[in-house]
Amino acid sequence: MAETMSEEDELRVMKLEFQWLLEKQVPSILRKVESVLKACDEKFNSKPRMKSDNSSEKPDKFLLQTRSIDVLKGYVRVSGVSISNAVSKTKRLI
């Protein structure tokens, strides 16, 4: 029969997993968030355009997600110089 972990052992393992998450996953997620925000900033700070009455301009969609695991997903939709929609979802690993 397999031994069960004590609460102290379980807490220790959870702390180690959390530390791993902070050291290995969070930096890459934050770099991706930063790149999306920079892309949005470049879009907003480009030459100002006159808003046209015909909404034929297709909105740009910037995806936000991690490559290795699905911890963070989302997108920012930009129409002209305005954010028309933004969604982000996080997933608990523990």
C-alpha positions in Angstrom: 0.0 0.0 0.0 1.4 3.4 -1.0 2.2 5.9 1.8 0.4 9.1 1.7 2.3 12.4 2.1 2.1 14.2 5.3 0.7 17.7 5.3 4.2 19.1 5.8 5.6 17.2 2.8 2.7 18.3 0.7 3.2 21.9 1.7 6.9 21.6 0.9 6.2 20.2 -2.5 3.6 22.9 -3.3 6.1 25.6 -2.3 8.7 24.0 -4.6 6.2 23.9 -7.4 5.2 27.5 -6.8 8.9 28.6 -6.7 9.5 26.8 -10.0 6.4 28.5 -11.5 7.7 31.9 -10.4 11.2 31.3 -11.7 10.6 29.4 -15.0 7.1 30.3 -16.3 6.2 33.8 -15.1 9.2 35.6 -16.8 8.3 34.2 -20.2 4.6 35.1 -19.7 5.5 38.6 -18.7 7.8 39.0 -21.7 4.9 37.9 -24.0 2.5 40.4 -22.2 5.2 43.1 -22.6 5.5 42.4 -26.4 1.7 42.6 -26.9 1.6 45.8 -25.0 4.5 47.3 -27.0 2.8 46.3 -30.2 -0.4 48.0 -29.0 1.6 51.1 -28.0 3.3 51.2 -31.4 -0.1 51.0 -33.0 -1.5 53.8 -30.8 1.5 56.1 -31.1 1.8 55.8 -34.9 0.6 58.6 -37.1 -2.9 59.7 -36.1 -5.5 58.7 -38.6 -8.8 60.3 -39.2 -11.6 58.1 -38.2 -13.5 57.1 -41.3 -17.2 56.8 -41.3 -17.1 53.5 -43.3 -16.0 50.9 -40.8 -14.3 48.9 -43.5 -11.0 48.8 -41.6 -10.5 45.3 -40.3 -9.5 45.1 -36.6 -6.1 43.8 -35.6 -6.0 40.9 -33.1 -3.0 40.4 -30.9 -2.9 36.9 -29.4 -1.5 36.4 -25.9 -0.5 32.9 -24.9 2.5 30.9 -23.6 4.2 28.4 -25.8 5.1 25.6 -23.4 1.9 25.4 -21.2 -1.5 27.0 -21.3 -1.2 29.1 -18.2 -2.1 32.4 -19.8 -4.3 33.0 -22.9 -6.0 36.0 -24.3 -6.1 38.6 -26.9 -6.4 42.3 -27.6 -8.4 43.5 -30.5 -7.6 46.9 -31.9 -9.8 48.8 -34.3 -7.9 51.8 -35.7 -6.4 53.5 -32.6 -8.9 52.1 -30.1 -8.9 48.8 -28.2 -12.3 47.4 -29.1 -12.0 44.2 -27.0 -9.5 42.5 -24.7 -9.7 39.1 -22.9 -7.2 37.3 -20.7 -7.5 34.0 -18.9 -5.2 32.3 -16.5 -5.1 28.7 -15.5 -4.2 27.3 -12.1 -1.4 24.8 -12.2 -1.8 23.4 -8.7 
